[in-house]
Amino acid sequence: MDLIFILKIIICLGIFIGIYAIIRNFDIIRIILIYFKDKLLRK
């Protein structure tokens, strides 16, 4: 029971850290998405 609880805490922390990293790097992600959109539509 304790192992499952610890794993849930670790997974939740990982999700929060991932969301924080995505929010911090949102400008970079947006630039990459714009680049791929231009590549696909230019063909």
C-alpha positions in Angstrom: 0.0 0.0 0.0 2.8 2.4 0.9 4.6 1.6 -2.4 1.6 2.5 -4.5 1.1 5.8 -2.5 4.8 6.7 -3.1 4.5 5.9 -6.8 1.4 8.1 -7.1 3.3 11.0 -5.5 6.3 10.6 -7.8 4.0 10.4 -10.9 2.1 13.5 -9.8 5.4 15.5 -9.2 6.6 14.4 -12.6 3.4 15.6 -14.3 3.7 19.0 -12.5 7.3 19.4 -13.4 6.5 18.5 -17.1 3.7 21.0 -17.2 6.0 23.7 -15.7 8.7 22.9 -18.3 6.1 23.2 -21.1 4.9 26.5 -19.8 8.4 27.9 -19.4 9.4 26.8 -22.9 6.1 27.7 -24.6 7.7 30.3 -26.9 10.2 27.7 -28.2 7.4 25.1 -28.7 5.3 27.7 -30.6 8.3 28.6 -32.9 8.8 24.9 -33.7 5.1 24.3 -34.4 5.0 27.4 -36.7 8.1 26.0 -38.5 6.5 22.6 -39.1 3.2 24.2 -40.2 5.1 26.2 -42.8 7.0 23.1 -43.9 3.8 21.1 -44.4 1.8 23.8 -46.1 4.6 24.9 -48.5 5.2 21.5 -50.1 
